[in-house]
Amino acid sequence: MACGPLYFAYGLSYIIIYVTFFSAYLETTFNWSKEVAGGLWSLVRLLSIVSSILWGWASDVLGRRYGMALAYSVLALSYLLYALALLPYRLYASAVAFGLTPSSIPTVAIVTVADYVGPELRSAAGGFVTPSSA
């Protein structure tokens, strides 16, 4: 099962790349003010409220493997739009895609490992796989 390493890769891309440099990139590359860049980041965080529910549902409907693949595809799209953001609408599209996915991989990874161990060990399995992403 490669769930732990996939979860770890998510942690690296999510925290180290996108979250750390999002506003700074907008401010330095596009000369956006802190207020405008912060406003777009606020949109990301606002959208993230529904992220766990959305991806939990997607993994229940599509299956764990396809749910995780779809989540990574949406994350990849958000990173690609961010990297190729020559026009502001791409930054907004990237922010929306990313805002809908911050809890995607943690949600799907935890329910995936929980499926393997049964009800008695679900919490322990979720805790075991989570530190691998830090």
N, C-alpha and C positions, 0 to 999 in steps of 0.2 A: 504494500500500500504506500503510495507516494504522497499521501495527503499532507503529512508534516512538512516535507521539503517544498511542496507547492505553497503551503501557508507561509513558510519562511520567505519564499520569493516575493509573495504578495507584501509581506511586511517591509522588505527592502524597497520595493518600488513605491509603495504607498507613503511610508514615512520619510525615507531618505530623499526621494526624488520629488514627488509632486507636492506634498504638504510643505516641505521645507522651503522650496523655491518658488511656489506659485505666486505669491504677492510680490516678491522681490523681482521676479522676471517681468511682471506687468509694469512695475515701477521703473525698472532700468531700461528694458528693451522698448517698451511702448510709451514711456513717459507718462504713465497714468499716475494720478495722485494716490496717496495712501487711502484716502476716503473711497475712491472709485474701486481700487484694487480690493480693499477690505469689504466693500459692498458685494463684489462678485464672490469673494470667499464666503461671505455670509449666506449667499444663495446656495453655495455648495453644502454648507453645514445644515441649512434648512432642509434641503432635499434629502440629506442623509438620514433624517428622522424616519423616513419610510423604508430605508434600505434593508434592514433586517427582515422586516415583514415581506417585502417584495422578493428577496432572494430565498427566504425560507419557503415561500409559496412556489417559486420557480423550481427549486430543487425537489419539492414534493411532486409537482406536476411532471417535470421533465426527467426526473431522476437525478441522483447526486452527480454523476459524471457529466451529464449534459448541462446541469445547472452551473457547475463549476466552469465548464468550458464557455458557456455563455457569459458568465460573470467576467472571466478573463478576457473575453472578446470585447466586452463593453469597456473594461479598463484599458485594453490596448488601444481601442478607438479614442478614448479620452486622452491618452498619452500622445497618440499620433496627431490629433487635432491641436494639442498644446504645442508640440514640437514644430508643426507646420503652420502655426498661427501667424500668418502674414496679414490677416484681416481680423478685426475684432469679433465678427460673428463666430469665427472658429474658436476663439477663446470662450465665448459663451456656450457654444455647443460642447466644448471640452468640459467646462464647469458643470453643465447639466449631466453629462454622461458620468463624470466622476462623482458628482453629488449623489447619484442614484446607486453607487456601488461601494461606498467605503465599508459597509458591513457585509458585503457579498461573500467574500472568501472566508472570513471568520465564521459566518453563519453556516455556510455549506460544509466547511471543514469540520466543524464541531458536530453537526448532525450526521455527517458521514462516519466519523469515528464512533459516534454513539450507536449507529446502526450495527457496528461490528461487535460491540461488547454486551449489549442488552441493557435493560433498565437499571440493574443494580450498579453498574459501573459507568453509566453515562457521564456523570459529573467528573469522575476521575479521568475518563478518556478525554473529555473536553479540556480539562486542566493540563493533561499530559501533552497534548498537541499544541496548546496555546503558547507556552514558553518558547517553542521552536520558531515562532514568528518574530520574537523580539530581538 
